[in-house]
Amino acid sequence: MTSTISTAKRTDAPMGVLATLRATPVQVRYLLGGVLVNQMGAFVQTFLVLYLTAREFSVGQAGFALTAYSAGAVLGTILGGELTQRFGPRATIVGAMSTSAVILALVPTLSGPGRFGLLLAAIALAGLATQSYRPAAAVLLSDLIPDEHRVMGFSMMRIAMNGGAALSPLIAAGLILVDWDLLFYLDAATALGYALLALTLLPKVAAPREEEEEVGTADEPGVRGGAYALLFRDGRYLAFLVSVLFGALIYVQYTVALPLKITEEGHPAALYSGVLTASSVILILCELKITSYVKNWKPYVAGAGGTALMGIGVAGYGLPFGSSVTIVACTVLFVLGVMTSGPTMFAHPATYPAAVKARYIAAHQAVFGLGMALGPTLGVFAWSTLGNGIWAVCGVLGVIAGLCARVGLRGHLAT
């Protein structure tokens, strides 16, 4: 697929991280900077339960509200893809972030007694608006960056998200000491800042024209019809989505079942904190360098191999000699798999034709979000019934996900 903005020519010479960054258009840096700033203020999902219990709501109500936010987030990615397809990425980012800012700023006023129904609706809408920018950002990134740097570009977007997510709890810790409501006000401020940045610094990319609607897939070239109808007939893309769903379910267990295992086996709580910190540092410091090599691999090799490696790393948590060293080593293997497959998997939907690209990206992100939403419940259930057997299940799912990635990424007809 030829980029709609960049006219840079493909080169077969491998480029390192710094050379790729220098070749990145300045608009991409604005886009990624906005993602970073917005993610630094993304407190709602992480601290919602603590906030609501501090406001004297029950644990059950707090859990229900978190479920509402997660459901809104999954639907938001689908909505974001539709808006991007109809109005273009910049307009979608501006509209989504502006709406998110207004809703988030209203949440503290609805957190009083007798307003739980209104609060629940606001939280669900916050999830919907906050996540609907993501397909637009991915579409704009794919349009702005040269094709040969696409995988690296999506790796940079992942780094921006992970970097913001790593800084967010530190910022939140300071805000909580002053006033819990500041979490929502700063979240709203960063969303509004991203909207203003998009309005003033990002280019306006037109939505696809109606005459572009005749598109094809690897399975059905030249099919005319709705993008979602086409997607459900695209066997390769459905295999890719299965891989994404299983990969997300596996990924979540690193933050759900692993702390349960560490606690039950008598390891110090500091071990889990150390594992989280180490994995975040490795991801932020190493992913771009690894991507500079992986981007030259065939996509199905990176996607399938990395996904399977992620599953094998998590399966290692179930080894009978589950020492602290084993847990750390398995985490490193797991993170290596994430870094190997992640950028390629996230870049893949952006290789589809402009007439369906936003909706394919939205479907990918919605499935990933669904896996992240279902993962905690399924993980706790599996741990309570299978104990350490959950890790063998994760290993099997990882192999299946790797095979699905191989099918989904091989033979794709990018145009």
N, C-alpha and C positions, 0 to 999 in steps of 0.2 A: 504494500500500500504506500502510495506516495504522500508525504506530509503536505497538508494544505497550506502551510505557511512557510516552512523552511525549504530552501532550495539547495541545501548542502548536499554534496554528492557522497555516495558511499565509498568508503575506503576499506581495503582488506587489511591494512596495518592495524595491529592491536593498539589501543590507547589506554594509558593508565588513568587513575582516578583524577589527578590534577589536570591532565590534558583534556579529559572529558568535561570537567567542570569549566575549563576555559572556553570550550567549544559550545557550552550551553548558552542559549539566548538569554538575555537579561530578563525577559518576561517570565521565563521559567524560574529564575531566582526569586522574582516577586511572588510568583504563585507558591513556591515552596516556603518562602518566608511567611506568607500568610497562613499556610497550613501549620507551620511551627508555632506561631503566635496563638492561633486559635486552639491548638492542642494543649498549649501550656495552661490555658484557662478552662480546659474541659474537665470540670470537677463533678458534674452532676451524677454521672453513672457510678463513679468511684465512691463518692461520699454521700449518695442519696440516703442510704439506709441509716448511716450515722446521723445525718442531719435531721431526718424525720423522728428518730428515736430521741434525739436531743430536744425536739419540739414536742415531746410527750405523745407522739403517735405510737401505736403498738408495733411490735416486731412484725406481726402479720400484715398490718397496713403498709409498713415500710417495704416488705417483700412484694406485696401486690403492686405498689407504686413502681418498684424497680422492674417488675414484669411489664407494666404498662409502658415504661420508657423503652425497654428492649423491643417490645412489639412495634411501638412507634418508629424506632430506629430502622427495623427491618422494612417496614412499609415506606419509610422515608427514602431509602435507597431506590426503591422502585419508582416512587414519585419523582425523585431527582433525575432519574434516567428519562422519564417521560417529558419533564420540563426542559431538560437539556436538548432533547430531540426536537422540541417544538419552538423553543425560544433562544437556544444557544447557551453555551456554558457560562459566559460572564454574567448574563442576566440571571441565570439560575443561582450562581454563587451569591450575587448581591441580594436577590430576593430571599434566599434561604437563610443567609446569615443575618439579615435585617429582621426577619420574622423571628428567628431564634433569639436575638437580642431582646426583643420586646417581651416575648413569653418568659424568658429566664428572669428578667427584671421584675416580672409580676409574681413569680413563685413565692417569695417571702411574704407578700401581702396576703397570700391564700393559705398560709401554713398555720392559721389560727384555728381554734376549736370550732367544730361544726361546719368546716369548709372542705372536708376531705374529698367530696365529690368533685368540686371545682379544682382542687389541687391535683387530683388524679388526672383530670382532663388536661390541665396545663402541662403536667409532666409528660403525658403521652404525646401532646402536640410539640413539646420541646424536643423529644426524641425524633419525631417526624421531621421537624424543621432542621435540627442540628445535623442530621445525617444526610439530608437530601442534597447537600453541596458536593458530596464525595464523587458521584458519577460525573458531575460537571468538571470537577478538578482533574479527574483522570482523562476525560475527553480533551480538555484544553492542553494538558501536558502532552498527550499523544500528538496533538495538532502542532504544537510549538516546537517540539524537539525533533531533530533529524532521526530518521528511522534506525540508523545504525547505533544510536544512543538510547533507543527506547527502553531497553531493559535497565540500563544504568539510570535513566530518568526515573523509572518507577522505584528503583532501589533508593534513590535520593528522596523520593516522596515518603517511602517507608521510614527512612532515617529521620526525616522531619517529624513524622508522627510519633515514632518511638522516642525521639529526643524530647519532644514536648510532653509526652506521657511520663517520662522519667523525671522531668522538672516539676510537673504539676503537683505531685504530693508534697514536695518541699514548700512550694508556694502556699498550698492549702494549709499546711501545718501552721504557718505564720498567721494566716487570715483567721483561722479558727480561734486562735488565742485572743483576737480582738472581737470578732462577731461572726457567728455562723452564716449570717445573711450575706456577708461579703463574698462568699463562694459564688453565689448566684449573680451578684452585681459585677464581679470581675469577669465571670464567664460571659455575661452579657456584653461587657465592654470589649472583650477580645473578639467576640463574634461581630460586633459593630465595626471594630477596627478592620477586620478582614473584609467586611462588606465595602468599606470605604477604599481600602487598598485595591480590591477588585475593580471597583467603579472607576478609579483614577489611573491605575497602572497596568491593568491587564487589557489585552486587545479584545476587540469585539469580533468574535467568530460567528458567522452566520449559521443558523440551523440548516440541515440538509433540505434541498428543494424537493418538491413532490415528485419531480421526474427522476429523482435518484432512487425511488423506492423499489425499482426492480433490482434485486440483489440475489446473491447466491451463497451457498455454503459448500463445504467439502462434500456433503452428502447429496445436496440438491442445488446444483448450479443453475442460475437463471430463473429462480422462482420469484414470482411476484405476489406480494401479500403483506400482511402485518408482520412486524418484526418478531413479536412474541409467538405468533403462529409458526413462523419460520424457525424460531429458536427451538420450539418443542418438536420440530421435525428434524432437527440437526443432531443426529446421534452422537457425533463426536463432541459437540459442545455439551450435551447432556452427560456424557462420560466425564468431561472436564469438571462439570458442576458437582457430580458425585464425589470426585476426588477432593474438591474444595470443601464440601460438607464434612467428609470423613476427616480431612486434615484439620479442620476447625475443631471438631469433637476431640481429636487427639490433643491438639494444642492446649485446649482449656484444662485438661487434666493436670497439666504442669502447675496450674494455679489452684486447682480444686482438690484432686485426689492426692497429689504429692504432699501438701502440708498435713493432710490426714494421716498419711503413712509415716511421715517424720515424727509426728506427735505420738502415734500409737506405738512406734518402735523405740520410744524413749530417747530419741535424738534431741539435742537442745533446739529451741525455737530459733536460735541464732543461725543454725544451719540453713533453714529455709530463707532467712533474710540474706544470708551470704550467697545462696544459689540465685535468688532473684537479682541481687546486685551484680554478680558476676555475669549472668546471662545478658543483662541490659548493657553492661560495659562492652562485652564481646560483640553484641549486635551493632552497637553504635560505632565502635572503632574498626570492626573488621568487615562488615557487610559490603561496603563500597569496594574494598580491595578484592574481596572474593568475587563480587559481581563483575569486576573488570576482566576476570578470566572466564567466568561462567557465561557471560553474554555472547561469547564466541562458540559456545556449545550448541548443538541442535536443541531446540526447545524441549522436545520430549525427553531428552537425556537429563537435562537439568531438572525439569519438573518431576519426572518419575523417580529419578535417583535421589533427589533431595527429599521428596515426600516419603519414600520408603526409609531413608536414613533417619528421618524424624521419628517415624514409628518404631524403628529398631532402638533408637536412643531411649524413648519412653518405655519400651518393653523391658529394657535393662533395669528399670527400677524394681522389677519383680525378681531379680536374681536372689537366690537364697542367702548369699553373703552381702546383704544390703548395708555395707558400711558407709560412713560419710564420704570416703574417697570414691566408692562406687557411685553414689548418688551424684557427686560433682562430675565424675567422668561421664556418666550417662547424660547429664545435663549439657555438657560441652558437645557431645555427639548429637543430641537433639537440636541444639542451637545451630550447629553446623548444617544440619539438614534444612532447618528453616531458612538460613542464609543462602543455601544453594538453590532451593526451589522457589522461595518467596518472590523475588523480583520477576522471574520468568512467568510465574503463575499470575501475578498481578498485572503484568504487561500484556498477557495473551489476549484478553478481550478487546484491547485497543487496536489489535491488528485486523479487526473486521471492518467492512465497508462503512462509510460515513452514514449511510441510510439506516443502519441498524446498530452502529457502534455504541451509542449511549445506552440503549436498552440492553445490549449484551453485557456491558460493563455493570449496569444496575443489577441485572440478574446475578452476576458473579458476586457482587458485594452483598446482595440480599441473602444469598445462600451462605456466604461466609458469616454474615451477621446471625443468621438462623442457627448455624452450628455453634457460634459463641454463646447464643442465648440458651440453647438446649443443653449444651455441654455440662454446666454445673449441676443441673437436676439429674441428668443421666449419670454423671460421674459419682455423685453422692450415693445414688441408688446402687450403682455397680460396686462401689467400695463397701457398702453395707451388706451386700449379698455375696460378693466374690472375694472381698479382701484383696490380697496381692494378685489375685487372678485377673484383676482389671488390666494389669500391664500386659498380659498375654493377649487379651482382647484388643488392646491398643496396637500391639505389634501386628496382629492379623489385619486390623483395619488399615494400618499404614501400608502393608503390602498391597491390599486391595486398592487403596487410594493411589499408590504408585502405578499400578497396572492401568487404572482408569486415566491417570494423567498421561501415560504413554499413548493410550488410544486417543484421548482428547486433543493432544498437542501434535500428534503425528499426522501429516497429510493435510493440515489446514490450508485452505486456499485464501491467502491474504491478497486483497486486490487494491 
